[in-house]
Amino acid sequence: MDDEFREAITLYGQKLIPILKAASNAPLTLIHGDIHTTNIFFDTEFRGSHVTLIDWPSAAHAKGVTGISCLAIHSLTVNMRRTIETNLLGLYHNTLVSEGGTGYSIEQCQADYRSGFLYPFYFKVMVLAFMDLNDEEGRIMAHMQIERISAAIRDHNLVGLLRAM
């Protein structure tokens, strides 16, 4: 873990109440909370866009785009996230608008996506604390998680966001 990652952990603990207050501001919806590729099933026989999500014990009320933040950090490599996140957010926002959503600008969507990384950040740090680093698979998994979190911290200036709370 680099110094920025350690600072983010420290600030997260210090700013937990403001983080929770900010996360509870409308608009809210039900999110999966632990969305990653092993919890998503696509029905390839269905000619529409039939998707099934399983494993819901981490479900929560949050801003909808938080689900995209979670998916990005749980399931995308750093390079893939960087490559597709702008287009993915645009698609998400355009879909909201085309389905009748109003009063939610693309700029707010982008800001909520950024702050949405604080949700999986907490989850990932907790998981890392309990990982078995005595075997090779555990070390590889921990390294991958730290790499993804560290990149999101840098790319979206999460330390700056936490300092400002």
Short mmCIF file of the C-alpha atoms (twelve columns), coordinates in Angstrom:
data_MODEL
# 
_entry.id   MODEL 
# 
loop_
_atom_site.group_PDB 
_atom_site.id 
_atom_site.type_symbol 
_atom_site.label_atom_id 
_atom_site.label_alt_id 
_atom_site.label_comp_id 
_atom_site.label_asym_id 
_atom_site.label_seq_id 
_atom_site.Cartn_x 
_atom_site.Cartn_y 
_atom_site.Cartn_z 
_atom_site.pdbx_PDB_model_num 
ATOM 1   C CA . MET A 1   0.000   0.000   0.000   1 
ATOM 2   C CA . ASP A 2   1.311   3.398   -0.881  1 
ATOM 3   C CA . ASP A 3   1.068   6.528   1.291   1 
ATOM 4   C CA . GLU A 4   -2.022  7.796   -0.528  1 
ATOM 5   C CA . PHE A 5   -3.835  4.516   0.146   1 
ATOM 6   C CA . ARG A 6   -2.896  4.688   3.840   1 
ATOM 7   C CA . GLU A 7   -4.064  8.302   4.039   1 
ATOM 8   C CA . ALA A 8   -7.364  7.356   2.418   1 
ATOM 9   C CA . ILE A 9   -7.882  4.643   5.058   1 
ATOM 10  C CA . THR A 10  -7.135  7.095   7.866   1 
ATOM 11  C CA . LEU A 11  -9.377  9.804   6.413   1 
ATOM 12  C CA . TYR A 12  -12.157 7.312   5.785   1 
ATOM 13  C CA . GLY A 13  -12.226 6.432   9.484   1 
ATOM 14  C CA . GLN A 14  -12.175 10.103  10.475  1 
ATOM 15  C CA . LYS A 15  -14.881 11.100  7.997   1 
ATOM 16  C CA . LEU A 16  -17.275 8.173   8.364   1 
ATOM 17  C CA . ILE A 17  -20.216 10.287  9.611   1 
ATOM 18  C CA . PRO A 18  -19.975 12.847  6.753   1 
ATOM 19  C CA . ILE A 19  -19.526 9.974   4.275   1 
ATOM 20  C CA . LEU A 20  -22.700 8.289   5.528   1 
ATOM 21  C CA . LYS A 21  -24.648 11.578  5.500   1 
ATOM 22  C CA . ALA A 22  -23.558 12.345  1.926   1 
ATOM 23  C CA . ALA A 23  -24.395 8.812   0.806   1 
ATOM 24  C CA . SER A 24  -27.929 9.108   2.221   1 
ATOM 25  C CA . ASN A 25  -28.884 12.182  0.176   1 
ATOM 26  C CA . ALA A 26  -31.545 11.585  -2.477  1 
ATOM 27  C CA . PRO A 27  -31.961 10.293  -5.078  1 
ATOM 28  C CA . LEU A 28  -31.588 6.802   -3.626  1 
ATOM 29  C CA . THR A 29  -32.418 3.364   -4.936  1 
ATOM 30  C CA . LEU A 30  -31.721 -0.231  -4.009  1 
ATOM 31  C CA . ILE A 31  -28.228 -1.342  -5.006  1 
ATOM 32  C CA . HIS A 32  -26.748 -4.821  -4.916  1 
ATOM 33  C CA . GLY A 33  -23.797 -3.733  -2.787  1 
ATOM 34  C CA . ASP A 34  -21.383 -6.475  -3.871  1 
ATOM 35  C CA . ILE A 35  -21.832 -6.511  -7.612  1 
ATOM 36  C CA . HIS A 36  -19.103 -8.258  -9.551  1 
ATOM 37  C CA . THR A 37  -18.966 -10.616 -12.487 1 
ATOM 38  C CA . THR A 38  -19.492 -13.778 -10.436 1 
ATOM 39  C CA . ASN A 39  -22.835 -12.400 -9.190  1 
ATOM 40  C CA . ILE A 40  -24.174 -11.558 -12.674 1 
ATOM 41  C CA . PHE A 41  -25.795 -14.057 -15.034 1 
ATOM 42  C CA . PHE A 42  -26.793 -13.259 -18.605 1 
ATOM 43  C CA . ASP A 43  -29.541 -15.284 -20.274 1 
ATOM 44  C CA . THR A 44  -28.019 -15.880 -23.703 1 
ATOM 45  C CA . GLU A 45  -31.213 -17.562 -24.978 1 
ATOM 46  C CA . PHE A 46  -33.279 -14.464 -24.257 1 
ATOM 47  C CA . ARG A 47  -33.346 -12.027 -27.177 1 
ATOM 48  C CA . GLY A 48  -33.504 -8.978  -24.930 1 
ATOM 49  C CA . SER A 49  -31.234 -7.882  -22.156 1 
ATOM 50  C CA . HIS A 50  -32.196 -10.375 -19.466 1 
ATOM 51  C CA . VAL A 51  -29.767 -10.194 -16.547 1 
ATOM 52  C CA . THR A 52  -29.995 -11.914 -13.162 1 
ATOM 53  C CA . LEU A 53  -28.081 -10.816 -10.057 1 
ATOM 54  C CA . ILE A 54  -27.519 -13.241 -7.194  1 
ATOM 55  C CA . ASP A 55  -26.068 -13.002 -3.665  1 
ATOM 56  C CA . TRP A 56  -27.824 -9.973  -2.151  1 
ATOM 57  C CA . PRO A 57  -26.730 -9.834  1.533   1 
ATOM 58  C CA . SER A 58  -24.940 -6.497  0.985   1 
ATOM 59  C CA . ALA A 59  -27.963 -4.761  -0.568  1 
ATOM 60  C CA . ALA A 60  -28.319 -1.132  0.488   1 
ATOM 61  C CA . HIS A 61  -30.051 2.128   -0.298  1 
ATOM 62  C CA . ALA A 62  -27.647 4.337   -2.235  1 
ATOM 63  C CA . LYS A 63  -27.333 6.404   -5.348  1 
ATOM 64  C CA . GLY A 64  -27.829 4.114   -8.338  1 
ATOM 65  C CA . VAL A 65  -24.507 4.983   -9.907  1 
ATOM 66  C CA . THR A 66  -22.800 3.583   -6.784  1 
ATOM 67  C CA . GLY A 67  -23.520 0.171   -8.285  1 
ATOM 68  C CA . ILE A 68  -21.392 1.119   -11.270 1 
ATOM 69  C CA . SER A 69  -18.602 2.286   -8.953  1 
ATOM 70  C CA . CYS A 70  -18.768 -1.087  -7.188  1 
ATOM 71  C CA . LEU A 71  -18.767 -3.054  -10.431 1 
ATOM 72  C CA . ALA A 72  -15.855 -1.019  -11.774 1 
ATOM 73  C CA . ILE A 73  -13.615 -1.638  -8.782  1 
ATOM 74  C CA . HIS A 74  -14.681 -5.262  -8.187  1 
ATOM 75  C CA . SER A 75  -14.612 -6.595  -11.737 1 
ATOM 76  C CA . LEU A 76  -12.648 -4.378  -14.084 1 
ATOM 77  C CA . THR A 77  -8.913  -4.185  -14.444 1 
ATOM 78  C CA . VAL A 78  -7.491  -0.735  -13.896 1 
ATOM 79  C CA . ASN A 79  -6.873  -0.232  -17.627 1 
ATOM 80  C CA . MET A 80  -10.340 -1.448  -18.584 1 
ATOM 81  C CA . ARG A 81  -11.994 0.836   -16.011 1 
ATOM 82  C CA . ARG A 82  -10.018 3.793   -17.263 1 
ATOM 83  C CA . THR A 83  -10.887 2.967   -20.863 1 
ATOM 84  C CA . ILE A 84  -14.641 2.545   -20.488 1 
ATOM 85  C CA . GLU A 85  -15.781 4.527   -17.448 1 
ATOM 86  C CA . THR A 86  -16.563 7.790   -19.255 1 
ATOM 87  C CA . ASN A 87  -18.628 5.996   -21.901 1 
ATOM 88  C CA . LEU A 88  -20.232 3.743   -19.284 1 
ATOM 89  C CA . LEU A 89  -21.324 6.749   -17.216 1 
ATOM 90  C CA . GLY A 90  -22.652 8.443   -20.348 1 
ATOM 91  C CA . LEU A 91  -24.656 5.339   -21.223 1 
ATOM 92  C CA . TYR A 92  -25.983 5.080   -17.664 1 
ATOM 93  C CA . HIS A 93  -27.025 8.731   -17.597 1 
ATOM 94  C CA . ASN A 94  -28.550 8.637   -21.089 1 
ATOM 95  C CA . THR A 95  -30.558 5.551   -20.107 1 
ATOM 96  C CA . LEU A 96  -31.875 7.312   -16.998 1 
ATOM 97  C CA . VAL A 97  -32.954 10.290  -19.086 1 
ATOM 98  C CA . SER A 98  -34.490 8.176   -21.862 1 
ATOM 99  C CA . GLU A 99  -36.514 6.269   -19.236 1 
ATOM 100 C CA . GLY A 100 -37.958 9.521   -17.860 1 
ATOM 101 C CA . GLY A 101 -35.411 10.531  -15.233 1 
ATOM 102 C CA . THR A 102 -35.151 14.292  -14.750 1 
ATOM 103 C CA . GLY A 103 -33.175 16.690  -12.601 1 
ATOM 104 C CA . TYR A 104 -29.987 14.614  -12.549 1 
ATOM 105 C CA . SER A 105 -27.208 16.166  -14.622 1 
ATOM 106 C CA . ILE A 106 -24.313 14.243  -16.113 1 
ATOM 107 C CA . GLU A 107 -22.028 16.330  -13.882 1 
ATOM 108 C CA . GLN A 108 -23.888 15.151  -10.761 1 
ATOM 109 C CA . CYS A 109 -23.795 11.594  -12.076 1 
ATOM 110 C CA . GLN A 110 -20.017 11.850  -12.469 1 
ATOM 111 C CA . ALA A 111 -19.638 13.318  -8.956  1 
ATOM 112 C CA . ASP A 112 -21.815 10.552  -7.498  1 
ATOM 113 C CA . TYR A 113 -19.762 7.932   -9.375  1 
ATOM 114 C CA . ARG A 114 -16.607 9.368   -7.827  1 
ATOM 115 C CA . SER A 115 -18.014 9.400   -4.297  1 
ATOM 116 C CA . GLY A 116 -19.537 5.984   -5.004  1 
ATOM 117 C CA . PHE A 117 -16.026 4.514   -4.824  1 
ATOM 118 C CA . LEU A 118 -16.147 5.099   -1.069  1 
ATOM 119 C CA . TYR A 119 -18.677 2.251   -0.750  1 
ATOM 120 C CA . PRO A 120 -16.526 -0.515  -2.280  1 
ATOM 121 C CA . PHE A 121 -13.411 1.064   -0.733  1 
ATOM 122 C CA . TYR A 122 -14.732 0.232   2.740   1 
ATOM 123 C CA . PHE A 123 -15.742 -3.272  1.672   1 
ATOM 124 C CA . LYS A 124 -12.388 -3.976  0.016   1 
ATOM 125 C CA . VAL A 125 -10.371 -2.758  3.008   1 
ATOM 126 C CA . MET A 126 -12.430 -5.003  5.300   1 
ATOM 127 C CA . VAL A 127 -11.895 -7.997  3.003   1 
ATOM 128 C CA . LEU A 128 -8.170  -7.295  2.800   1 
ATOM 129 C CA . ALA A 129 -7.946  -7.214  6.594   1 
ATOM 130 C CA . PHE A 130 -9.185  -10.802 6.786   1 
ATOM 131 C CA . MET A 131 -7.453  -12.318 3.752   1 
ATOM 132 C CA . ASP A 132 -5.106  -15.232 4.255   1 
ATOM 133 C CA . LEU A 133 -1.816  -13.984 2.878   1 
ATOM 134 C CA . ASN A 134 -0.001  -17.208 3.696   1 
ATOM 135 C CA . ASP A 135 -0.803  -18.785 0.335   1 
ATOM 136 C CA . GLU A 136 -0.024  -17.619 -3.178  1 
ATOM 137 C CA . GLU A 137 -3.668  -17.228 -4.232  1 
ATOM 138 C CA . GLY A 138 -4.401  -14.955 -1.263  1 
ATOM 139 C CA . ARG A 139 -1.377  -12.789 -2.012  1 
ATOM 140 C CA . ILE A 140 -2.339  -12.491 -5.700  1 
ATOM 141 C CA . MET A 141 -5.921  -11.539 -4.787  1 
ATOM 142 C CA . ALA A 142 -4.769  -8.983  -2.210  1 
ATOM 143 C CA . HIS A 143 -2.318  -7.434  -4.673  1 
ATOM 144 C CA . MET A 144 -5.050  -7.164  -7.325  1 
ATOM 145 C CA . GLN A 145 -7.464  -5.508  -4.891  1 
ATOM 146 C CA . ILE A 146 -4.863  -3.042  -3.621  1 
ATOM 147 C CA . GLU A 147 -3.896  -2.180  -7.202  1 
ATOM 148 C CA . ARG A 148 -7.526  -1.471  -8.181  1 
ATOM 149 C CA . ILE A 149 -8.289  0.552   -5.063  1 
ATOM 150 C CA . SER A 150 -5.039  2.527   -5.294  1 
ATOM 151 C CA . ALA A 151 -5.712  3.402   -8.936  1 
ATOM 152 C CA . ALA A 152 -9.260  4.579   -8.124  1 
ATOM 153 C CA . ILE A 153 -7.914  6.655   -5.217  1 
ATOM 154 C CA . ARG A 154 -5.441  8.375   -7.566  1 
ATOM 155 C CA . ASP A 155 -7.641  8.600   -10.666 1 
ATOM 156 C CA . HIS A 156 -10.585 10.145  -8.817  1 
ATOM 157 C CA . ASN A 157 -8.671  12.061  -6.134  1 
ATOM 158 C CA . LEU A 158 -10.514 10.295  -3.336  1 
ATOM 159 C CA . VAL A 159 -8.078  11.673  -0.769  1 
ATOM 160 C CA . GLY A 160 -9.069  15.183  -1.868  1 
ATOM 161 C CA . LEU A 161 -12.730 14.233  -1.695  1 
ATOM 162 C CA . LEU A 162 -12.281 12.854  1.825   1 
ATOM 163 C CA . ARG A 163 -10.312 15.906  2.980   1 
ATOM 164 C CA . ALA A 164 -13.110 18.171  1.735   1 
ATOM 165 C CA . MET A 165 -15.820 16.337  3.709   1 
# 
